[in-house]
Amino acid sequence: MAVLHTIKALLYENQLTDDKNDYTARVSAERTLSLGDICQSAEERGGADIKASAMEHAVELFHKEMAYRLCDGFSVNTSWYSASIHVKGVFTGPTEGFDPAKHTITVEFRPGVELRKELGMVSVDILGKAESGSFIAEVTDLRTHSVNDLLTPGRNARITGGKLKVEGDDPTCGVYFVNEADGSRIKVDAADIVENLNAHLLIVIPALVTGTYRLEVVTQYAGGGSKFLKVPRTAIFDRLLTATVPVPL
């Protein structure tokens, strides 16, 4: 199949094994595109026969109705992706009802036939080994089990990557959620960093208002030993995360 796309990736040491020759590839992400950006691209690059503004309005209406029908228990298959709603959590016995304190409602998306065809036309350009600084590979919201997507204020999140351990005497060291709307930086209280290790952090998500956030970890961790880096380094997660409060049944 013809190659239509090229993505770039860097190799990082695999933190899950002791083999120094094990590496994992992480896509060197371009900037995050909004719905408006996609519609503008469809008009300018893709030759769409309607204006970007009209397309954006139509897609918004589609997403609104899709969300409504998903929340009625329907599954959706657009051929580009499929979506379905799930209840997660353990039920004690066959008569236990839904408890928002124990159970969550999530939506899972999977690539459909058309998207899988497009993925078959992607080549990967490995740029080599990444610099040995800290990096964030994945963020899991333990309330919803959402990966690289949702944040539940007041609940736990697991942050995995490399050289993430928060330590140092510089007061800027810590974990931050940066609000995309206004640039405000919300620092995780030091007492809410429950696990503080090289390869992962376990934190309590602060009281974030609903919105999108960029995650940052600032540390002077040097990778072992007693010495700190002279200047703190910052690992910035390359995906936006959305803070939301689960709605109980």
C-alpha positions as a printed Julia matrix, in Angstrom:
249×3 Matrix{Float64}:
   0.0    0.0    0.0
   1.24   3.51  -0.82
   2.82   5.61   1.92
   0.9    8.86   2.41
   2.02   9.84   5.91
   5.24   9.94   7.9
   5.45  10.24  11.67
   8.63  10.84  13.65
   9.53   8.92  16.8
  12.31   8.95  19.37
  13.63   5.94  21.26
  13.56   5.93  25.06
  15.07   3.41  27.45
  12.44   0.9   28.5
  11.85   1.58  32.2
   9.98  -1.73  32.64
  13.02  -3.96  32.07
  16.59  -4.06  33.35
  17.99  -4.59  29.84
  19.89  -1.43  28.85
  19.39  -2.34  25.19
  15.59  -2.27  25.44
  13.99   0.84  23.98
  10.44   1.97  23.3
   9.4    4.41  20.58
   7.37   7.51  21.35
   5.89   9.64  18.61
   7.37  13.11  18.49
   3.96  14.74  18.48
   3.06  17.75  16.41
   0.85  20.38  18.0
  -2.66  19.41  19.13
  -5.32  20.26  16.53
  -8.75  21.53  17.52
 -12.02  20.72  15.76
 -11.77  24.09  14.03
  -8.23  23.32  12.86
  -9.37  20.02  11.31
 -12.29  21.64   9.53
 -10.07  24.43   8.2
  -7.61  21.83   6.91
 -10.44  19.89   5.27
 -11.48  23.03   3.4
  -7.99  24.2    2.42
  -6.11  20.91   1.91
  -8.82  18.32   1.47
 -11.0   20.24  -0.95
 -14.18  19.99   1.16
 -17.19  21.41  -0.67
 -18.51  23.28   2.39
 -16.99  26.05   4.45
 -14.95  25.16   7.53
 -17.38  27.02   9.8
 -20.36  25.05   8.46
 -18.47  21.78   8.82
 -17.47  22.6   12.39
 -21.09  23.38  13.28
 -22.28  20.1   11.72
 -19.61  18.07  13.53
 -20.52  19.72  16.83
 -24.15  18.72  16.27
 -23.08  15.17  15.4
 -20.92  14.84  18.51
 -23.66  16.23  20.72
 -26.18  13.71  19.4
 -23.65  10.87  19.49
 -22.93  11.6   23.16
 -26.65  11.63  23.91
 -27.21   8.26  22.23
 -24.1    6.72  23.82
 -25.47   7.73  27.21
 -28.68   5.89  26.32
 -26.62   2.71  26.01
 -26.22   2.58  22.23
 -22.9    1.78  20.54
 -21.72   3.85  17.59
 -19.8    2.72  14.48
 -18.87   5.41  11.96
 -16.47   3.14   9.99
 -13.72   5.58  11.05
 -14.1    4.68  14.7
 -16.45   2.84  17.01
 -17.54   4.01  20.45
 -19.28   2.21  23.29
 -20.18   2.98  26.89
 -18.99   0.8   29.78
 -19.5    0.47  33.52
 -16.27  -0.23  35.4
 -15.68  -1.37  38.95
 -16.31  -4.45  41.06
 -19.83  -5.36  42.23
 -20.17  -7.34  45.45
 -22.82  -9.91  44.71
 -25.51  -9.98  42.0
 -27.86  -7.59  43.8
 -25.52  -4.66  44.37
 -26.55  -1.49  42.57
 -24.42   1.13  40.89
 -22.43   3.18  43.41
 -20.66   6.31  42.06
 -18.12   6.0   44.87
 -17.05   2.56  43.6
 -18.07   2.44  39.95
 -17.48   4.63  36.93
 -19.03   5.12  33.51
 -16.54   5.42  30.65
 -16.61   5.56  26.87
 -14.12   3.59  24.8
 -13.12   4.51  21.26
 -11.51   2.1   18.8
 -10.21   2.63  15.26
 -12.66   1.53  12.57
 -12.08   0.01   9.13
 -11.38   3.32   7.34
  -8.95   4.55   9.99
  -7.11   1.23   9.98
  -6.71   1.59   6.21
  -5.18   5.03   6.73
  -2.83   3.64   9.4
  -1.6    1.16   6.8
  -0.24   4.1    4.79
   1.94   5.48   7.6
   5.72   5.19   7.64
   7.73   5.74  10.84
  10.96   7.73  10.85
  13.01   6.78  13.94
  15.04   9.85  14.87
  17.35   7.92  17.21
  17.76   7.89  20.97
  16.1   10.71  22.87
  18.1   12.94  25.17
  18.49  11.43  28.62
  16.25  13.95  30.33
  13.01  13.19  32.13
   9.89  12.42  30.1
   6.22  11.58  30.65
   5.0    8.57  28.67
   1.51   7.96  30.04
  -1.04   9.37  32.48
  -3.75   7.12  33.92
  -6.71   8.47  35.87
  -7.33   5.71  38.44
 -10.91   6.83  39.09
 -12.07   6.29  35.5
  -9.17   4.14  34.23
  -8.88   6.66  31.41
  -5.43   6.75  29.76
  -4.01  10.04  28.46
  -7.42  11.7   28.51
  -9.45  12.41  31.66
  -8.57  13.73  35.11
 -10.79  13.32  38.17
 -10.04  16.06  40.73
  -9.47  14.69  44.23
  -8.65  11.19  42.98
  -5.4    9.42  42.08
  -3.45   9.54  38.82
  -0.45   7.44  37.83
   2.23   9.18  35.77
   4.77   6.9   34.06
   7.93   7.79  32.18
  11.6    8.24  33.02
  13.59  10.3   35.53
  10.38  11.67  37.01
  11.28  11.51  40.7
  10.49  14.9   42.22
  13.41  16.0   44.34
  15.68  18.98  44.8
  15.95  22.13  46.87
  14.61  24.5   44.21
  11.1   25.63  45.22
   9.84  25.19  41.65
  10.27  21.4   41.81
   6.93  19.62  41.74
   4.03  18.4   39.61
   1.92  21.02  37.85
  -1.33  21.16  35.9
  -1.3   24.16  33.56
  -4.73  25.44  32.53
  -4.8   25.88  28.75
  -7.48  28.56  28.98
  -5.71  31.06  31.23
  -2.18  29.7   31.76
  -2.63  29.31  35.52
  -0.34  26.71  37.11
  -1.81  24.48  39.82
   0.87  22.72  41.83
   0.25  19.33  43.42
   0.8   19.52  47.18
   3.99  17.67  48.14
   1.97  15.54  50.56
  -0.23  14.45  47.63
   2.68  12.84  45.79
   1.91   9.4   47.17
   4.63   7.49  45.28
   7.73   9.29  44.04
   9.93   7.05  41.89
  12.15   7.3   38.86
   9.75   5.5   36.5
   6.43   6.6   37.93
   4.6    9.0   40.2
   1.31   8.39  41.99
  -0.43  11.64  42.85
  -3.71  13.01  44.14
  -5.14  15.28  41.44
  -5.76  18.76  42.89
  -9.12  20.57  42.83
  -9.03  21.51  39.15
 -11.89  23.35  37.52
 -13.38  21.7   34.45
 -11.17  22.34  31.44
  -8.06  21.17  29.59
  -4.63  21.02  31.17
  -1.0   20.45  30.29
   0.91  18.26  32.77
   4.44  19.24  33.81
   6.94  17.61  36.18
   9.77  19.85  37.4
  12.68  18.15  39.17
  16.38  18.28  39.95
  16.59  14.48  39.98
  19.87  13.46  38.38
  19.21   9.75  37.98
  20.76   8.34  41.13
  23.19   9.32  43.83
  22.94  12.22  46.21
  23.62  15.11  43.84
  20.88  17.27  42.35
  20.92  18.97  38.99
  21.98  22.59  39.36
  19.01  23.77  37.32
  15.62  22.02  37.46
  14.46  20.35  34.27
  10.86  20.15  33.12
   9.1   17.19  31.52
   5.99  18.32  29.63
   3.38  15.78  28.58
   2.65  16.12  24.88
  -1.1   15.52  25.2
  -3.8   17.67  26.72
  -5.75  16.24  29.65
  -9.35  17.09  30.51
 -10.48  17.64  34.1
 -14.06  16.59  34.63
 -16.31  15.59  37.51
 -18.05  12.21  36.97
 -21.83  12.52  36.83
 -23.55   9.87  38.99
 -26.59   7.98  37.79
